[in-house]
């Protein structure tokens, strides 16, 4: 019996050591990346303690990629890291449900359908803008187009989103983890300075 207790104690200590090591890796990554990434993308201080701190670090993969531009219209897609994160969660959920031998119709199916939708939505996610307008995707279907001159404010929400506030009370959330985020933020700030 004492050998089993000792084995269990070492197992718990190993898990604690792994947790501390992962947290230290997050701290070092955040410190190093903060100098290289646009403001607001790298989680800071208390944000690193939250469960989504590591997810936000993963979402930074590919943030500096080339922006697609056609006839003066820039198209910003979700970063490679964000897409990998969504598809990875989907794969992990499928494995867990399969290992648990979950029933075909149940709470697991609802969770699976939700994660499939989020993975597809993220893969197809696109913000486009030109000199006069910005088109932002909706969470369910389609997109909404607004004129830059109607922009009243841009705020951040939950570390993941930019919130665009337009005239007549229209508010649209957009993902921050898109290729070309810095240029989008600069464009929005330039428009706000002109108003």
Secondary structure by P-SEA (a helix, b strand, c coil): caaaaaaaaaaaaaaaaaaaaaaaaaaaaaaaaccccccccccccccccccaaaaaaaaccccccbbbbcccbbbbcccaaaaaaaaaaaaaaaaaaaaaccccccaaaaaaaaaaaaaaaaaabbbbbcccbbbbbcccccbbbbbcccccccccccccbbbbbbccbbbbbbbccccaaaaaaaaaaaaaaac
